[in-house]
């Protein structure tokens, strides 16, 4: 893979020239203000990655002749800082590309139909299989009745069966007793009162419908390996593109090897703009600059416990941008103590919402319930599998409450 930089008056102008010159699979890597001495060529410096697509003609002796390449039409408000001669690849001589985007998927979003969305899902699945070879956390575990007692879950012989049932579903004994006592004090149907009591204590955090002319910004934060990037792509498709909402994807900071290329490829498949920023300061300038309206999704790097400086920088950034929703991405199958520790670490970011992934891989949902009750934080989305975009739903609080009050764990507490 090679890179090429353009000077342009806008990113869309540079993207148009890059895709004509480098091919439709050219990926936007970075954009930044041009240096003062280069402003004559354009106010922005935009960098793309691409695969060379020169025609290869094999000679009888086994050697290859790279033929001459015609010069492309350079008429555009974007100017390349260098303009090598290239020959457009034809269907006969272009190497097979597993990520090639059909022409239909590059049409304007307003003309997409349900069939286009199905094609989009197939393209995303091809990318996921190529870059990851499957689920980030392996194959989903089968959901079985949660009847195996945890240490100390049986309690005393005269324990209330509702308390014992909630303990078997992952709720701590102290919280289970508190909830059952509050439900019993209301009289009547204790089981129904218990579900109502849990729902009352969990803060609602619904995803509000986007309205034309408004800008919504969602940031995905948390430790590494919890599914932030995958969740972002699911939200982009299910709550953006599927509803004809304009979408932009931003990535900031240093991510793992290949992460930027992976998200850039996702954005190319989805047909949405992608911007990579090296620093929070440049991201802030990008978000402030053009007054764009639509759904903005921010991908942040995983922050380890040792990276206290990175966490503080992110907190200062969010303090300047209070309009950004902050979704803390955590695993649903983690222990309550581990989840509480992560929430404590990231609480400095302020106004957090919880996003639990891997809900299909846990036998019990007690840790999710206990975390939301003890912290007062709501949860908007729940990741329920590896399929993009289907396996992401709005969290259904009532269903989640029922899942800890019954013998059989309900592994997918999603809306509907």
MITORDO-503971 format. One line per field, with one value per residue (C-alpha): residue in one letter; x, y, z. Coordinates in pm, 1 decimal. Example, Ala and Ser with C-alpha at 12.3 -4.5 7.8 and 13.67 -1.06 7.14 Angstrom:
2
code	a, s
xx	1230.0, 1367.0
yy	-450.0, -106.0
zz	780.0, 714.0
! end
This chain:
416
code	x, x, x, x, x, x, x, x, x, x, x, x, x, x, x, x, x, x, x, x, x, x, x, x, x, x, x, x, x, x, x, x, x, x, x, x, x, x, x, x, x, x, x, x, x, x, x, x, x, x, x, x, x, x, x, x, x, x, x, x, x, x, x, x, x, x, x, x, x, x, x, x, x, x, x, x, x, x, x, x, x, x, x, x, x, x, x, x, x, x, x, x, x, x, x, x, x, x, x, x, x, x, x, x, x, x, x, x, x, x, x, x, x, x, x, x, x, x, x, x, x, x, x, x, x, x, x, x, x, x, x, x, x, x, x, x, x, x, x, x, x, x, x, x, x, x, x, x, x, x, x, x, x, x, x, x, x, x, x, x, x, x, x, x, x, x, x, x, x, x, x, x, x, x, x, x, x, x, x, x, x, x, x, x, x, x, x, x, x, x, x, x, x, x, x, x, x, x, x, x, x, x, x, x, x, x, x, x, x, x, x, x, x, x, x, x, x, x, x, x, x, x, x, x, x, x, x, x, x, x, x, x, x, x, x, x, x, x, x, x, x, x, x, x, x, x, x, x, x, x, x, x, x, x, x, x, x, x, x, x, x, x, x, x, x, x, x, x, x, x, x, x, x, x, x, x, x, x, x, x, x, x, x, x, x, x, x, x, x, x, x, x, x, x, x, x, x, x, x, x, x, x, x, x, x, x, x, x, x, x, x, x, x, x, x, x, x, x, x, x, x, x, x, x, x, x, x, x, x, x, x, x, x, x, x, x, x, x, x, x, x, x, x, x, x, x, x, x, x, x, x, x, x, x, x, x, x, x, x, x, x, x, x, x, x, x, x, x, x, x, x, x, x, x, x, x, x, x, x, x, x, x, x, x, x, x, x, x, x, x, x, x, x, x, x, x, x, x, x, x, x, x, x, x, x, x, x, x, x, x, x, x, x, x, x, x
xx	0.0, 123.0, 16.3, -41.9, -110.2, -329.4, -375.4, -740.2, -997.1, -1208.2, -1191.7, -1475.2, -1288.8, -971.8, -1171.0, -1326.7, -989.4, -827.2, -1094.8, -1070.0, -691.1, -620.6, -938.9, -1262.1, -1086.5, -860.5, -879.4, -872.2, -599.2, -563.8, -649.9, -494.8, -444.6, -173.8, 152.6, 178.6, 420.6, 178.6, -144.3, -122.0, -204.1, -501.5, -594.1, -600.7, -341.9, -525.3, -351.4, -488.4, -373.5, -412.1, -297.1, -94.9, -303.4, -63.0, -125.6, 107.3, 172.7, 368.0, 633.8, 718.0, 1030.6, 833.7, 927.2, 670.9, 646.2, 484.3, 341.5, 315.2, 37.4, -178.3, -206.4, -541.2, -748.6, -638.1, -933.2, -1049.0, -1014.1, -794.3, -428.3, -197.7, 145.4, 272.0, 89.4, 240.8, 98.7, -140.5, -346.0, -696.6, -735.0, -997.9, -1205.8, -971.0, -642.9, -737.0, -629.1, -915.4, -1001.2, -1210.3, -1314.1, -1417.5, -1733.1, -2002.2, -2110.4, -2456.1, -2317.3, -2137.4, -2457.5, -2587.3, -2753.7, -3090.1, -3121.9, -3050.0, -3318.2, -3354.4, -3160.1, -2872.7, -2866.4, -2851.2, -2557.6, -2398.0, -2430.2, -2261.1, -1974.1, -1923.0, -1927.4, -1659.0, -1443.1, -1496.1, -1398.0, -1088.0, -951.3, -1050.7, -1141.8, -1450.9, -1570.0, -1332.9, -1406.5, -1453.1, -1776.4, -2077.0, -2137.2, -2461.0, -2723.6, -2827.8, -3041.1, -2842.7, -2892.4, -2530.3, -2483.8, -2202.4, -1993.0, -2213.4, -2521.0, -2734.1, -2718.5, -2905.5, -3178.0, -3451.8, -3345.2, -3610.4, -3625.0, -3636.7, -3311.8, -3150.1, -3273.3, -3129.0, -2797.6, -2784.9, -2839.2, -2535.2, -2679.1, -2496.8, -2673.1, -2696.3, -2858.9, -3088.8, -3217.8, -3263.8, -3466.7, -3682.1, -3759.0, -3859.4, -4084.5, -4248.2, -4316.2, -4539.1, -4778.9, -4954.1, -4759.5, -4404.4, -4257.6, -4414.7, -4317.3, -3958.8, -3935.6, -4090.3, -3844.1, -3545.8, -3682.1, -3738.2, -3376.3, -3217.0, -3179.6, -3345.9, -3109.3, -3295.0, -3149.8, -3337.4, -3453.8, -3239.3, -3409.7, -3308.4, -3078.5, -2930.7, -2590.9, -2558.5, -2215.5, -2145.3, -1803.0, -1707.1, -1458.5, -1315.8, -1035.0, -892.9, -1056.5, -1414.3, -1565.1, -1566.5, -1493.8, -1738.3, -2010.2, -1946.0, -1993.6, -2316.0, -2455.0, -2352.1, -2552.3, -2850.8, -2918.5, -2768.9, -2760.2, -3074.4, -3269.1, -3119.7, -2920.1, -2588.1, -2296.5, -1933.4, -1674.1, -1373.8, -1083.8, -843.3, -515.7, -292.9, -473.8, -344.1, -178.5, -426.8, -709.9, -710.8, -705.6, -987.6, -1215.4, -1126.3, -1225.4, -1554.3, -1623.3, -1548.9, -1792.3, -2058.9, -1997.7, -1943.6, -1657.1, -1374.1, -1131.1, -827.1, -679.2, -347.6, -449.0, -757.7, -675.9, -695.1, -1015.3, -1167.5, -1080.2, -1232.5, -1557.6, -1581.4, -1492.5, -1771.3, -2105.8, -2194.6, -2529.2, -2581.3, -2461.4, -2095.3, -1930.7, -1595.0, -1365.7, -1112.3, -812.4, -828.2, -687.7, -496.0, -480.0, -123.7, -221.8, -353.0, -231.2, -433.3, -743.2, -693.6, -648.8, -968.9, -1150.9, -1039.8, -1154.0, -1502.5, -1520.4, -1490.4, -1743.5, -2033.7, -2267.6, -2087.8, -2254.1, -1992.7, -2059.6, -1832.4, -1797.0, -1764.0, -1812.5, -2143.4, -1976.8, -1727.2, -1757.6, -1938.9, -1615.2, -1428.6, -1706.7, -1721.4, -1345.3, -1369.4, -1658.1, -1456.3, -1154.5, -1350.3, -1584.9, -1351.0, -1488.9, -1827.9, -2185.8, -2115.3, -2356.5, -2282.3, -2267.0, -2239.2, -2103.0, -2100.6, -2448.9, -2497.5, -2195.9, -2303.5, -2532.7, -2641.6, -2708.1, -2679.7, -2351.7, -2515.2, -2812.6, -2597.3, -2363.3, -2644.7, -2820.7, -2508.8, -2360.7, -2681.8, -2558.9, -2796.1, -2727.6, -2846.6, -2718.3, -2647.3, -2416.8, -2573.9, -2341.6, -2088.9, -2317.1, -2304.0, -2537.1, -2804.7, -2643.5, -2680.9, -3007.5, -3142.1, -3138.7, -3481.1, -3478.3, -3792.5, -3654.0, -3322.5, -3504.2, -3698.5, -3376.1, -3247.4, -3583.2, -3635.0, -3451.5, -3344.5, -3104.9, -3223.7, -2900.2, -3013.9, -3179.0, -3260.7, -3556.0, -3857.0
yy	0.0, 349.9, 697.9, 1016.8, 1370.5, 1636.0, 2006.5, 2107.7, 2362.8, 2090.4, 1721.7, 1621.7, 1786.6, 1594.1, 1271.5, 1318.3, 1360.0, 1077.9, 828.1, 929.2, 911.6, 627.1, 425.0, 394.9, 200.3, 492.1, 544.3, 879.9, 864.6, 1219.4, 1581.5, 1892.2, 2261.9, 2312.5, 2476.3, 2848.5, 2799.7, 2554.0, 2750.8, 2860.8, 2501.8, 2468.8, 2534.6, 2164.1, 1887.7, 1556.0, 1215.9, 895.3, 531.5, 318.1, -1.7, 52.2, -66.1, -50.4, -304.6, -600.7, -778.2, -1102.9, -1171.0, -1525.1, -1538.9, -1487.9, -1120.7, -845.4, -531.3, -234.6, -50.2, 326.4, 500.7, 785.2, 1109.5, 1170.0, 1485.7, 1716.0, 1958.0, 2004.4, 2242.9, 1979.0, 1982.1, 1684.2, 1756.9, 1505.6, 1362.6, 1038.3, 885.8, 600.9, 361.7, 284.6, -83.7, -268.6, -561.6, -788.9, -668.2, -537.7, -770.7, -924.2, -709.9, -876.0, -529.2, -392.8, -184.4, -241.9, 67.8, 51.7, 91.7, 411.3, 580.5, 875.5, 766.9, 915.4, 653.6, 348.3, 83.7, -210.3, -419.3, -172.2, -218.0, -594.5, -551.0, -321.1, -590.6, -842.6, -602.9, -537.0, -910.5, -964.8, -698.3, -839.6, -1188.0, -1058.4, -841.0, -1048.5, -1394.9, -1392.4, -1250.7, -1040.9, -1265.4, -1598.5, -1779.9, -1694.2, -1923.7, -2120.9, -1980.3, -2236.7, -2206.8, -2032.1, -2290.5, -2331.1, -2167.6, -1918.7, -1927.2, -1818.4, -1789.2, -2038.5, -1847.8, -1975.3, -2241.2, -1988.9, -1737.5, -1577.0, -1768.5, -1440.0, -1328.6, -1662.9, -1647.3, -1299.5, -1412.9, -1701.5, -1445.7, -1243.5, -982.7, -936.2, -1058.1, -711.4, -550.9, -848.8, -829.7, -453.9, -484.8, -773.5, -595.6, -279.6, -483.2, -670.2, -346.2, -225.3, -518.5, -719.6, -904.0, -916.9, -1050.8, -771.4, -514.7, -641.6, -588.5, -242.2, -156.3, -250.9, -48.5, 250.1, 245.3, 222.1, 558.7, 567.3, 655.6, 622.1, 715.5, 1027.2, 1047.9, 1269.2, 1574.7, 1750.3, 2044.9, 1916.9, 1769.4, 1471.1, 1360.4, 1021.7, 921.0, 561.8, 538.1, 270.6, 18.1, -166.4, -476.7, -415.3, -350.9, 28.6, 38.0, -239.6, -74.2, 256.0, 93.4, -74.8, 258.3, 426.8, 178.3, 108.6, 455.3, 665.8, 528.8, 314.9, 630.7, 851.9, 1046.5, 1198.4, 1031.1, 1124.1, 907.6, 1051.4, 862.4, 1029.8, 928.9, 622.9, 293.2, -60.2, -180.9, -176.2, -15.8, 306.4, 119.3, -105.9, 182.6, 371.4, 65.7, 39.2, 404.9, 343.0, 51.5, 257.0, 551.5, 802.0, 1049.6, 937.4, 1170.8, 1070.4, 1319.3, 1278.6, 1491.5, 1600.8, 1961.0, 1894.9, 1695.2, 1989.8, 2220.5, 1977.2, 1952.9, 2330.6, 2423.4, 2378.9, 2366.8, 2029.9, 1875.2, 1505.2, 1215.4, 1242.7, 927.9, 950.8, 650.7, 690.6, 468.5, 211.0, 361.6, 138.1, 197.6, 326.2, 593.2, 844.3, 1137.0, 1023.5, 992.8, 1342.7, 1486.7, 1318.3, 1456.6, 1811.2, 1762.9, 1654.7, 1945.6, 2177.2, 1972.4, 1901.9, 1826.2, 1497.1, 1181.0, 955.2, 582.0, 374.2, 36.2, -259.8, -636.0, -771.0, -1095.7, -922.9, -945.4, -670.4, -570.7, -539.3, -331.6, -106.4, -53.3, 51.9, 288.1, 442.1, 492.0, 661.6, 861.3, 1160.6, 1195.8, 1293.1, 1223.2, 866.1, 619.9, 248.3, 28.4, -342.9, -575.3, -954.6, -982.5, -1305.2, -1463.3, -1424.0, -1656.5, -1383.2, -1010.6, -931.1, -743.2, -507.6, -443.9, -393.6, -152.5, 66.7, 76.8, 141.9, 407.0, 572.5, 549.4, 454.8, 241.0, 323.1, 29.8, -338.2, -541.4, -881.7, -1052.5, -1013.9, -938.4, -581.6, -397.7, -635.4, -732.0, -395.8, -292.4, -26.7, -162.1, -270.0, -196.1, -399.1, -706.2, -663.4, -646.6, -964.2, -1142.3, -1126.1, -1218.7, -1548.5, -1880.0, -1874.5, -1595.1, -1382.8, -1334.7, -1059.5, -770.0, -568.6, -355.2, -515.7
zz	0.0, -87.5, 20.0, -174.4, -51.6, -213.1, -149.8, -176.6, -69.6, 93.5, 184.3, -54.4, -342.2, -258.5, -219.8, -563.1, -733.7, -533.5, -630.1, -995.1, -990.8, -746.7, -779.3, -578.6, -301.9, -206.4, 172.1, 348.9, 613.9, 738.8, 671.6, 824.2, 744.3, 485.8, 587.0, 516.5, 227.3, 61.2, 98.5, -263.8, -363.0, -123.4, 237.9, 334.9, 306.8, 259.1, 256.4, 101.0, 97.5, -213.2, -380.3, -702.3, -995.4, -1290.9, -1561.9, -1548.5, -1879.0, -1854.2, -2111.7, -2238.3, -2022.7, -1705.4, -1666.7, -1634.0, -1843.2, -1673.8, -1971.5, -2016.1, -1830.8, -1965.2, -1767.1, -1595.7, -1633.8, -1352.4, -1366.6, -1004.5, -714.7, -548.3, -659.6, -616.3, -477.4, -732.2, -1031.1, -1166.1, -1481.1, -1404.7, -1614.2, -1488.9, -1413.8, -1616.6, -1490.0, -1685.6, -1538.5, -1193.1, -907.5, -714.1, -412.2, -136.6, -19.1, -359.7, -324.7, -590.7, -780.7, -624.9, -274.6, -378.4, -487.6, -282.9, 36.9, -66.7, -347.0, -133.9, -91.2, 143.7, -108.4, -83.2, 294.5, 247.7, 12.1, 270.3, 534.6, 305.7, 238.4, 609.0, 680.8, 416.9, 580.6, 928.8, 813.6, 634.2, 913.8, 1214.4, 1104.1, 1324.2, 1648.8, 1857.1, 2150.8, 1972.9, 1899.5, 2114.5, 2404.3, 2409.4, 2645.9, 2907.0, 3218.8, 3492.6, 3768.3, 3873.9, 4214.8, 4263.1, 4580.8, 4867.5, 4648.5, 4841.7, 5169.9, 5476.0, 5462.5, 5546.3, 5280.8, 5065.3, 4733.4, 4539.9, 4700.0, 4619.5, 4260.4, 4209.7, 4357.7, 4112.5, 3837.0, 3946.0, 4184.6, 4515.6, 4829.7, 4984.9, 4680.3, 4625.0, 4983.7, 4958.3, 4637.9, 4762.8, 5090.8, 4903.9, 4673.4, 4963.0, 5150.5, 4866.3, 4911.1, 4643.1, 4374.0, 4509.4, 4183.8, 3980.2, 4242.3, 4230.6, 3854.5, 3891.5, 4169.6, 3953.1, 3659.1, 3887.5, 4006.4, 3660.4, 3488.0, 3143.2, 2860.1, 2531.4, 2193.3, 2088.3, 1727.7, 1506.2, 1356.1, 1035.4, 1095.6, 1422.0, 1502.4, 1736.4, 1857.1, 2016.9, 2149.2, 2228.6, 2515.8, 2740.9, 2779.2, 2480.3, 2338.2, 2450.6, 2106.2, 2069.5, 1697.0, 1608.8, 1817.2, 1638.2, 1297.3, 1412.4, 1535.1, 1208.5, 1002.8, 1227.2, 1368.2, 1089.0, 735.7, 774.2, 870.0, 595.3, 854.1, 734.0, 915.6, 972.3, 1147.8, 1331.9, 1488.2, 1727.7, 1888.8, 1855.7, 1802.7, 1754.6, 1435.3, 1148.5, 1347.3, 1147.5, 817.3, 936.7, 1034.4, 715.9, 514.2, 703.5, 623.8, 256.2, 247.7, 424.4, 192.5, 474.1, 532.8, 760.6, 938.1, 1142.8, 1391.1, 1567.2, 1865.4, 2055.5, 1968.8, 1595.0, 1649.0, 1834.1, 1543.5, 1294.0, 1489.2, 1523.7, 1168.0, 915.7, 1098.1, 942.3, 1047.7, 1106.7, 1323.6, 1429.1, 1570.9, 1752.0, 1798.4, 2080.5, 2164.4, 2441.6, 2761.7, 3003.0, 3380.6, 3342.3, 3087.1, 3340.2, 3130.5, 2827.9, 3044.3, 3184.2, 2833.8, 2721.3, 3024.4, 2941.1, 2581.2, 2690.7, 2935.9, 2634.1, 2434.2, 2674.8, 2382.9, 2308.6, 2443.8, 2605.2, 2579.3, 2804.0, 2630.8, 2868.7, 2856.7, 2989.0, 3097.5, 3330.5, 3708.9, 3896.5, 4070.9, 3739.4, 3583.0, 3890.0, 3867.1, 3501.5, 3573.3, 3856.2, 3628.2, 3350.4, 3573.3, 3528.9, 3174.9, 3318.8, 3201.6, 3098.7, 2945.4, 2959.6, 2650.0, 2724.6, 2455.2, 2459.8, 2612.8, 2417.5, 2588.4, 2950.3, 3146.4, 3385.5, 3362.4, 3731.8, 3689.7, 3438.9, 3668.7, 3977.6, 3798.2, 3666.1, 4003.2, 4211.2, 3978.9, 3861.4, 3500.6, 3221.6, 2916.6, 2566.7, 2361.1, 2413.6, 2189.3, 2134.0, 1885.4, 1606.5, 1310.2, 1174.9, 1213.9, 1345.3, 1676.4, 1846.8, 2011.3, 2239.2, 2593.1, 2724.6, 3099.7, 3173.9, 3002.3, 3178.0, 3513.0, 3436.2, 3345.1, 3704.7, 3861.5, 3679.1, 3690.7, 3327.3, 3227.5, 2935.8, 2750.1, 2512.4, 2705.0, 2393.6, 2293.8, 2129.6
! end
